[in-house]
Amino acid sequence: MEEVLNRLEVKINADPEHCFFNNPASEDELNNIEYMYNIELPKSYKQFLLKYNGGFICNEALKKIMLEPGGKETVIWNSLVLYGTAELEKHYEDLSDKNWKLDRNWKGVYPFIPLASTSINELLIFVNPLVKDNESPVFDAFHEDFPTGWGLLYDSFTEFLSAYTRFDGMISTIASDCLQTADDFMPESNWKSTHQNSDDLIEVKEYYIWMIEKFPDEVENYCELADTLNQMGNYNEALQTIESALEKDPRYSWVYYYKSKILDNLKQTEAAIDSINQAINLNKNSVMFKIKRAEFHAKSGNYKAAENDFAEALSENPDDAYIYYSRGKTYFERKLFQDALADLQKAVEIEPGSTLYLFQIAIIQQEIKDYKAAIEYCNKIIDLEPDFINAFMIRENCYRKLGEFAEADADCNKINALL
């Protein structure tokens, strides 16, 4: 790679009016990107960024356009441009937010890392996890295709940059008759979690502490840290953190939402209601806030107010499964089991693949001693999520209640294997 970078430097020095490359990125910038998204950048690409933080070569066919007013922007639009850290972050966030070209149920770290835009405004990408020698091939991510059609262009960024330099940026960016595609290098869904979505709350906490250090003015990070501390049971520390968020932005509605959850865990239900009311005053269209207030009202015994909030939320969002789920849970807590089942079955009707809603039904069926129905719902959950340990626990108990001990013992063995 060092030899390739030296050749690029010679070219830039020989024709600075047509070679546009940025100053180096820092090690910290690259480490921050890798940590923030929990991705790995190929070793050769990092070497490039540490010398030139993105750039492009204006090829011979476009040199005349450079002389025209606004010509450089036109040339950029029609060139093969190598991304620096800013472009990488922008495009990676855009793609990952949409789970671009992945199944909508995909979970975990988004595996496609954009490294360049082509002269026809398509992307070139790397794939995580990296392969031999901490590298990734370069693939053509044609927008009309899926990863099964994204051909392998070069075995590494080193080979790609070598060709790019040699041919003044005029290289093919469409793989033809390629035996390997991006799909061959893709991980399975859930291959690795982002730090903020980890099951390990300590990892999540450390991530948001890091985010606050890097971006001290972004109030959302304080909220997320407070919510994580709340889930860990560190209620007083969570309250201190959310107060810091309020100091940053007292008009941000979500601060009051997270504060209400902390106050609720501190058994300060009335204060929690006051806080969620402040959130609603700042954002009257939030269904989530109204659901949370309904839950607090139900907890305080004000069932009429809870019913009104749920009814209002459903009138505005009649197809929102989560509202039915939340109201169903409050019915369950009040031991209104048939009402609870009706709401939860409606939630499943809207979102039939939700193991969360199916599991709540299984809990209720077990509670009312309809063990066969509970087993049926556990079966549906396990079909959707084979390692859903709590479904095995309920099913084991129901099998024992029905005297089906062999099935119960099999579930017990499965539970022990999952623990």
Contacts in CASP RR format, 6 or more apart in sequence:
PFRMAT RR
TARGET T0000
AUTHOR 0000-0000-0000
METHOD contacts of the structure
MODEL  1
MEEVLNRLEVKINADPEHCFFNNPASEDELNNIEYMYNIELPKSYKQFLL
KYNGGFICNEALKKIMLEPGGKETVIWNSLVLYGTAELEKHYEDLSDKNW
KLDRNWKGVYPFIPLASTSINELLIFVNPLVKDNESPVFDAFHEDFPTGW
GLLYDSFTEFLSAYTRFDGMISTIASDCLQTADDFMPESNWKSTHQNSDD
LIEVKEYYIWMIEKFPDEVENYCELADTLNQMGNYNEALQTIESALEKDP
RYSWVYYYKSKILDNLKQTEAAIDSINQAINLNKNSVMFKIKRAEFHAKS
GNYKAAENDFAEALSENPDDAYIYYSRGKTYFERKLFQDALADLQKAVEI
EPGSTLYLFQIAIIQQEIKDYKAAIEYCNKIIDLEPDFINAFMIRENCYR
KLGEFAEADADCNKINALL
1 43 0 8 1.000
1 44 0 8 1.000
1 47 0 8 1.000
1 48 0 8 1.000
1 158 0 8 1.000
1 161 0 8 1.000
2 47 0 8 1.000
4 158 0 8 1.000
4 161 0 8 1.000
4 162 0 8 1.000
4 165 0 8 1.000
5 47 0 8 1.000
5 48 0 8 1.000
5 51 0 8 1.000
5 52 0 8 1.000
5 161 0 8 1.000
7 162 0 8 1.000
7 165 0 8 1.000
7 166 0 8 1.000
8 21 0 8 1.000
8 52 0 8 1.000
8 161 0 8 1.000
8 165 0 8 1.000
9 51 0 8 1.000
11 19 0 8 1.000
11 57 0 8 1.000
11 165 0 8 1.000
11 168 0 8 1.000
12 19 0 8 1.000
12 21 0 8 1.000
17 66 0 8 1.000
18 57 0 8 1.000
18 58 0 8 1.000
18 63 0 8 1.000
18 66 0 8 1.000
19 57 0 8 1.000
19 58 0 8 1.000
20 55 0 8 1.000
20 56 0 8 1.000
20 57 0 8 1.000
20 58 0 8 1.000
20 72 0 8 1.000
21 52 0 8 1.000
21 54 0 8 1.000
21 55 0 8 1.000
21 56 0 8 1.000
22 52 0 8 1.000
22 53 0 8 1.000
22 54 0 8 1.000
22 55 0 8 1.000
22 84 0 8 1.000
23 52 0 8 1.000
23 53 0 8 1.000
24 49 0 8 1.000
24 50 0 8 1.000
24 51 0 8 1.000
24 52 0 8 1.000
24 53 0 8 1.000
25 49 0 8 1.000
25 50 0 8 1.000
25 53 0 8 1.000
25 84 0 8 1.000
25 85 0 8 1.000
26 50 0 8 1.000
27 50 0 8 1.000
29 49 0 8 1.000
29 53 0 8 1.000
29 85 0 8 1.000
30 41 0 8 1.000
30 46 0 8 1.000
30 49 0 8 1.000
30 50 0 8 1.000
30 85 0 8 1.000
32 214 0 8 1.000
33 39 0 8 1.000
33 41 0 8 1.000
33 85 0 8 1.000
33 88 0 8 1.000
33 89 0 8 1.000
34 40 0 8 1.000
34 41 0 8 1.000
35 195 0 8 1.000
35 210 0 8 1.000
36 211 0 8 1.000
37 92 0 8 1.000
37 96 0 8 1.000
37 109 0 8 1.000
37 110 0 8 1.000
37 194 0 8 1.000
38 109 0 8 1.000
38 192 0 8 1.000
38 193 0 8 1.000
38 194 0 8 1.000
38 195 0 8 1.000
39 92 0 8 1.000
39 109 0 8 1.000
39 110 0 8 1.000
39 113 0 8 1.000
39 128 0 8 1.000
40 128 0 8 1.000
40 129 0 8 1.000
40 130 0 8 1.000
40 134 0 8 1.000
41 49 0 8 1.000
41 113 0 8 1.000
41 126 0 8 1.000
42 126 0 8 1.000
42 130 0 8 1.000
42 134 0 8 1.000
42 135 0 8 1.000
42 136 0 8 1.000
42 156 0 8 1.000
42 157 0 8 1.000
43 133 0 8 1.000
43 134 0 8 1.000
43 135 0 8 1.000
44 135 0 8 1.000
44 156 0 8 1.000
44 157 0 8 1.000
44 158 0 8 1.000
44 161 0 8 1.000
45 115 0 8 1.000
45 126 0 8 1.000
45 157 0 8 1.000
48 54 0 8 1.000
48 82 0 8 1.000
48 157 0 8 1.000
48 161 0 8 1.000
49 84 0 8 1.000
49 85 0 8 1.000
52 82 0 8 1.000
53 84 0 8 1.000
53 85 0 8 1.000
54 81 0 8 1.000
54 82 0 8 1.000
54 83 0 8 1.000
54 84 0 8 1.000
54 87 0 8 1.000
55 81 0 8 1.000
55 82 0 8 1.000
55 84 0 8 1.000
56 76 0 8 1.000
56 79 0 8 1.000
56 80 0 8 1.000
56 81 0 8 1.000
56 82 0 8 1.000
56 169 0 8 1.000
57 79 0 8 1.000
57 80 0 8 1.000
57 164 0 8 1.000
57 165 0 8 1.000
57 168 0 8 1.000
57 169 0 8 1.000
58 66 0 8 1.000
58 75 0 8 1.000
58 79 0 8 1.000
59 79 0 8 1.000
59 168 0 8 1.000
59 169 0 8 1.000
59 170 0 8 1.000
60 168 0 8 1.000
60 170 0 8 1.000
61 170 0 8 1.000
62 74 0 8 1.000
62 75 0 8 1.000
62 78 0 8 1.000
62 79 0 8 1.000
65 71 0 8 1.000
65 74 0 8 1.000
65 75 0 8 1.000
65 78 0 8 1.000
66 72 0 8 1.000
66 75 0 8 1.000
68 74 0 8 1.000
77 121 0 8 1.000
78 119 0 8 1.000
79 119 0 8 1.000
79 169 0 8 1.000
80 116 0 8 1.000
80 117 0 8 1.000
80 118 0 8 1.000
80 119 0 8 1.000
80 164 0 8 1.000
80 169 0 8 1.000
80 171 0 8 1.000
80 173 0 8 1.000
81 87 0 8 1.000
81 116 0 8 1.000
81 117 0 8 1.000
82 115 0 8 1.000
82 116 0 8 1.000
82 161 0 8 1.000
82 164 0 8 1.000
83 91 0 8 1.000
83 114 0 8 1.000
83 115 0 8 1.000
83 116 0 8 1.000
83 117 0 8 1.000
87 114 0 8 1.000
88 113 0 8 1.000
88 114 0 8 1.000
88 115 0 8 1.000
91 114 0 8 1.000
91 123 0 8 1.000
92 110 0 8 1.000
92 113 0 8 1.000
92 114 0 8 1.000
94 100 0 8 1.000
95 110 0 8 1.000
95 112 0 8 1.000
95 114 0 8 1.000
96 110 0 8 1.000
99 106 0 8 1.000
99 110 0 8 1.000
100 112 0 8 1.000
101 112 0 8 1.000
101 141 0 8 1.000
101 146 0 8 1.000
101 147 0 8 1.000
102 110 0 8 1.000
102 189 0 8 1.000
103 189 0 8 1.000
105 189 0 8 1.000
106 189 0 8 1.000
107 189 0 8 1.000
107 190 0 8 1.000
107 193 0 8 1.000
107 197 0 8 1.000
108 189 0 8 1.000
108 190 0 8 1.000
108 191 0 8 1.000
108 192 0 8 1.000
108 193 0 8 1.000
108 194 0 8 1.000
108 197 0 8 1.000
109 128 0 8 1.000
109 191 0 8 1.000
109 192 0 8 1.000
109 193 0 8 1.000
109 194 0 8 1.000
111 127 0 8 1.000
111 128 0 8 1.000
111 129 0 8 1.000
111 186 0 8 1.000
111 187 0 8 1.000
111 191 0 8 1.000
112 125 0 8 1.000
112 126 0 8 1.000
112 127 0 8 1.000
112 128 0 8 1.000
112 141 0 8 1.000
112 147 0 8 1.000
112 182 0 8 1.000
113 125 0 8 1.000
113 126 0 8 1.000
113 127 0 8 1.000
113 128 0 8 1.000
113 136 0 8 1.000
114 123 0 8 1.000
114 124 0 8 1.000
114 125 0 8 1.000
114 141 0 8 1.000
115 124 0 8 1.000
115 125 0 8 1.000
115 126 0 8 1.000
115 138 0 8 1.000
115 157 0 8 1.000
116 123 0 8 1.000
116 124 0 8 1.000
117 123 0 8 1.000
117 124 0 8 1.000
118 124 0 8 1.000
118 140 0 8 1.000
118 173 0 8 1.000
119 173 0 8 1.000
120 173 0 8 1.000
122 140 0 8 1.000
122 141 0 8 1.000
122 142 0 8 1.000
122 143 0 8 1.000
122 173 0 8 1.000
123 141 0 8 1.000
123 143 0 8 1.000
124 138 0 8 1.000
124 139 0 8 1.000
124 140 0 8 1.000
124 141 0 8 1.000
124 153 0 8 1.000
124 160 0 8 1.000
124 173 0 8 1.000
125 138 0 8 1.000
125 139 0 8 1.000
125 141 0 8 1.000
125 150 0 8 1.000
125 182 0 8 1.000
126 136 0 8 1.000
126 137 0 8 1.000
126 138 0 8 1.000
126 139 0 8 1.000
126 157 0 8 1.000
127 136 0 8 1.000
127 137 0 8 1.000
127 139 0 8 1.000
127 182 0 8 1.000
127 185 0 8 1.000
127 186 0 8 1.000
128 136 0 8 1.000
128 187 0 8 1.000
129 187 0 8 1.000
129 191 0 8 1.000
129 192 0 8 1.000
130 136 0 8 1.000
131 137 0 8 1.000
131 185 0 8 1.000
135 155 0 8 1.000
135 156 0 8 1.000
135 157 0 8 1.000
135 158 0 8 1.000
136 156 0 8 1.000
136 157 0 8 1.000
136 185 0 8 1.000
137 152 0 8 1.000
137 153 0 8 1.000
137 154 0 8 1.000
137 155 0 8 1.000
137 156 0 8 1.000
137 180 0 8 1.000
137 185 0 8 1.000
138 152 0 8 1.000
138 153 0 8 1.000
138 154 0 8 1.000
138 156 0 8 1.000
138 157 0 8 1.000
138 159 0 8 1.000
138 160 0 8 1.000
139 150 0 8 1.000
139 151 0 8 1.000
139 152 0 8 1.000
139 153 0 8 1.000
139 175 0 8 1.000
139 181 0 8 1.000
139 182 0 8 1.000
140 150 0 8 1.000
140 151 0 8 1.000
140 153 0 8 1.000
140 173 0 8 1.000
140 174 0 8 1.000
140 175 0 8 1.000
141 150 0 8 1.000
141 182 0 8 1.000
142 149 0 8 1.000
142 150 0 8 1.000
142 174 0 8 1.000
146 183 0 8 1.000
147 181 0 8 1.000
147 182 0 8 1.000
147 183 0 8 1.000
147 186 0 8 1.000
148 181 0 8 1.000
148 182 0 8 1.000
148 183 0 8 1.000
149 181 0 8 1.000
149 182 0 8 1.000
149 183 0 8 1.000
150 175 0 8 1.000
150 181 0 8 1.000
150 182 0 8 1.000
150 183 0 8 1.000
151 175 0 8 1.000
151 178 0 8 1.000
151 180 0 8 1.000
151 181 0 8 1.000
151 182 0 8 1.000
152 175 0 8 1.000
152 178 0 8 1.000
152 179 0 8 1.000
152 180 0 8 1.000
152 181 0 8 1.000
152 182 0 8 1.000
153 160 0 8 1.000
153 172 0 8 1.000
153 173 0 8 1.000
153 175 0 8 1.000
153 178 0 8 1.000
154 160 0 8 1.000
154 163 0 8 1.000
160 171 0 8 1.000
163 171 0 8 1.000
164 171 0 8 1.000
193 199 0 8 1.000
195 203 0 8 1.000
195 204 0 8 1.000
195 206 0 8 1.000
195 207 0 8 1.000
196 204 0 8 1.000
196 207 0 8 1.000
196 208 0 8 1.000
196 224 0 8 1.000
197 204 0 8 1.000
198 204 0 8 1.000
198 207 0 8 1.000
201 228 0 8 1.000
201 231 0 8 1.000
201 232 0 8 1.000
202 232 0 8 1.000
204 228 0 8 1.000
205 225 0 8 1.000
205 228 0 8 1.000
205 229 0 8 1.000
205 232 0 8 1.000
208 221 0 8 1.000
208 224 0 8 1.000
208 225 0 8 1.000
208 228 0 8 1.000
209 225 0 8 1.000
211 218 0 8 1.000
211 221 0 8 1.000
211 224 0 8 1.000
211 225 0 8 1.000
212 218 0 8 1.000
212 221 0 8 1.000
212 222 0 8 1.000
212 225 0 8 1.000
215 221 0 8 1.000
217 248 0 8 1.000
219 245 0 8 1.000
219 248 0 8 1.000
219 249 0 8 1.000
219 252 0 8 1.000
219 255 0 8 1.000
220 254 0 8 1.000
222 241 0 8 1.000
222 242 0 8 1.000
222 244 0 8 1.000
222 245 0 8 1.000
222 248 0 8 1.000
222 255 0 8 1.000
223 242 0 8 1.000
223 245 0 8 1.000
223 252 0 8 1.000
223 254 0 8 1.000
223 255 0 8 1.000
223 258 0 8 1.000
225 241 0 8 1.000
226 238 0 8 1.000
226 239 0 8 1.000
226 241 0 8 1.000
226 242 0 8 1.000
226 245 0 8 1.000
226 258 0 8 1.000
226 259 0 8 1.000
226 262 0 8 1.000
227 238 0 8 1.000
227 258 0 8 1.000
227 261 0 8 1.000
229 235 0 8 1.000
229 237 0 8 1.000
229 238 0 8 1.000
229 241 0 8 1.000
230 238 0 8 1.000
230 258 0 8 1.000
230 261 0 8 1.000
230 262 0 8 1.000
230 265 0 8 1.000
233 265 0 8 1.000
235 262 0 8 1.000
235 265 0 8 1.000
235 266 0 8 1.000
238 262 0 8 1.000
239 259 0 8 1.000
239 262 0 8 1.000
239 263 0 8 1.000
239 266 0 8 1.000
242 255 0 8 1.000
242 258 0 8 1.000
242 259 0 8 1.000
242 262 0 8 1.000
245 252 0 8 1.000
245 255 0 8 1.000
245 258 0 8 1.000
246 255 0 8 1.000
246 259 0 8 1.000
249 255 0 8 1.000
251 282 0 8 1.000
252 282 0 8 1.000
253 278 0 8 1.000
253 279 0 8 1.000
253 280 0 8 1.000
253 282 0 8 1.000
253 283 0 8 1.000
253 286 0 8 1.000
253 289 0 8 1.000
254 279 0 8 1.000
255 279 0 8 1.000
256 275 0 8 1.000
256 276 0 8 1.000
256 278 0 8 1.000
256 279 0 8 1.000
256 282 0 8 1.000
257 275 0 8 1.000
257 276 0 8 1.000
257 279 0 8 1.000
257 286 0 8 1.000
257 288 0 8 1.000
257 289 0 8 1.000
257 292 0 8 1.000
259 275 0 8 1.000
260 272 0 8 1.000
260 273 0 8 1.000
260 275 0 8 1.000
260 276 0 8 1.000
260 279 0 8 1.000
260 292 0 8 1.000
260 296 0 8 1.000
261 272 0 8 1.000
261 292 0 8 1.000
263 269 0 8 1.000
263 271 0 8 1.000
263 272 0 8 1.000
263 275 0 8 1.000
264 272 0 8 1.000
264 296 0 8 1.000
264 299 0 8 1.000
269 296 0 8 1.000
269 299 0 8 1.000
269 300 0 8 1.000
270 300 0 8 1.000
272 296 0 8 1.000
273 293 0 8 1.000
273 296 0 8 1.000
273 297 0 8 1.000
273 300 0 8 1.000
276 289 0 8 1.000
276 292 0 8 1.000
276 293 0 8 1.000
276 296 0 8 1.000
277 293 0 8 1.000
279 286 0 8 1.000
279 289 0 8 1.000
280 286 0 8 1.000
280 289 0 8 1.000
280 290 0 8 1.000
280 293 0 8 1.000
283 289 0 8 1.000
287 313 0 8 1.000
287 316 0 8 1.000
287 317 0 8 1.000
287 320 0 8 1.000
287 323 0 8 1.000
290 309 0 8 1.000
290 312 0 8 1.000
290 313 0 8 1.000
291 309 0 8 1.000
291 310 0 8 1.000
291 313 0 8 1.000
291 322 0 8 1.000
291 323 0 8 1.000
291 326 0 8 1.000
293 309 0 8 1.000
294 305 0 8 1.000
294 306 0 8 1.000
294 307 0 8 1.000
294 309 0 8 1.000
294 310 0 8 1.000
294 313 0 8 1.000
294 326 0 8 1.000
294 327 0 8 1.000
294 330 0 8 1.000
295 306 0 8 1.000
295 326 0 8 1.000
295 329 0 8 1.000
295 330 0 8 1.000
297 303 0 8 1.000
297 305 0 8 1.000
297 306 0 8 1.000
297 309 0 8 1.000
298 306 0 8 1.000
298 330 0 8 1.000
298 333 0 8 1.000
298 334 0 8 1.000
303 334 0 8 1.000
306 330 0 8 1.000
310 323 0 8 1.000
310 326 0 8 1.000
310 327 0 8 1.000
310 330 0 8 1.000
313 320 0 8 1.000
313 323 0 8 1.000
314 320 0 8 1.000
314 323 0 8 1.000
314 324 0 8 1.000
314 327 0 8 1.000
317 323 0 8 1.000
319 350 0 8 1.000
320 350 0 8 1.000
321 346 0 8 1.000
321 347 0 8 1.000
321 348 0 8 1.000
321 350 0 8 1.000
321 351 0 8 1.000
321 354 0 8 1.000
321 357 0 8 1.000
322 347 0 8 1.000
324 343 0 8 1.000
324 344 0 8 1.000
324 346 0 8 1.000
324 347 0 8 1.000
324 350 0 8 1.000
325 343 0 8 1.000
325 344 0 8 1.000
325 347 0 8 1.000
325 356 0 8 1.000
325 357 0 8 1.000
325 360 0 8 1.000
327 343 0 8 1.000
328 339 0 8 1.000
328 340 0 8 1.000
328 343 0 8 1.000
328 344 0 8 1.000
328 347 0 8 1.000
328 360 0 8 1.000
329 340 0 8 1.000
329 360 0 8 1.000
331 337 0 8 1.000
331 339 0 8 1.000
331 340 0 8 1.000
331 343 0 8 1.000
332 340 0 8 1.000
332 360 0 8 1.000
332 363 0 8 1.000
332 364 0 8 1.000
332 367 0 8 1.000
337 364 0 8 1.000
337 367 0 8 1.000
337 368 0 8 1.000
340 364 0 8 1.000
341 361 0 8 1.000
341 364 0 8 1.000
341 365 0 8 1.000
344 357 0 8 1.000
344 360 0 8 1.000
344 361 0 8 1.000
344 364 0 8 1.000
345 361 0 8 1.000
347 354 0 8 1.000
347 357 0 8 1.000
348 354 0 8 1.000
348 357 0 8 1.000
348 358 0 8 1.000
348 361 0 8 1.000
351 357 0 8 1.000
353 384 0 8 1.000
355 381 0 8 1.000
355 384 0 8 1.000
355 385 0 8 1.000
355 388 0 8 1.000
355 391 0 8 1.000
358 377 0 8 1.000
358 380 0 8 1.000
358 381 0 8 1.000
358 384 0 8 1.000
359 377 0 8 1.000
359 381 0 8 1.000
359 388 0 8 1.000
359 390 0 8 1.000
359 391 0 8 1.000
359 394 0 8 1.000
361 377 0 8 1.000
362 374 0 8 1.000
362 377 0 8 1.000
362 378 0 8 1.000
362 381 0 8 1.000
362 391 0 8 1.000
362 394 0 8 1.000
363 374 0 8 1.000
363 394 0 8 1.000
365 371 0 8 1.000
365 373 0 8 1.000
365 374 0 8 1.000
365 377 0 8 1.000
366 374 0 8 1.000
366 394 0 8 1.000
366 397 0 8 1.000
366 398 0 8 1.000
369 401 0 8 1.000
371 398 0 8 1.000
371 399 0 8 1.000
371 401 0 8 1.000
371 402 0 8 1.000
372 398 0 8 1.000
372 402 0 8 1.000
374 394 0 8 1.000
374 395 0 8 1.000
374 398 0 8 1.000
375 395 0 8 1.000
375 398 0 8 1.000
375 399 0 8 1.000
375 402 0 8 1.000
378 391 0 8 1.000
378 392 0 8 1.000
378 394 0 8 1.000
378 395 0 8 1.000
378 398 0 8 1.000
379 395 0 8 1.000
381 388 0 8 1.000
381 391 0 8 1.000
382 388 0 8 1.000
382 391 0 8 1.000
382 392 0 8 1.000
382 395 0 8 1.000
385 391 0 8 1.000
387 418 0 8 1.000
389 415 0 8 1.000
389 418 0 8 1.000
389 419 0 8 1.000
392 411 0 8 1.000
392 414 0 8 1.000
392 415 0 8 1.000
392 418 0 8 1.000
393 411 0 8 1.000
393 415 0 8 1.000
395 411 0 8 1.000
396 408 0 8 1.000
396 411 0 8 1.000
396 412 0 8 1.000
396 415 0 8 1.000
397 408 0 8 1.000
399 405 0 8 1.000
399 407 0 8 1.000
399 408 0 8 1.000
399 411 0 8 1.000
400 408 0 8 1.000
END
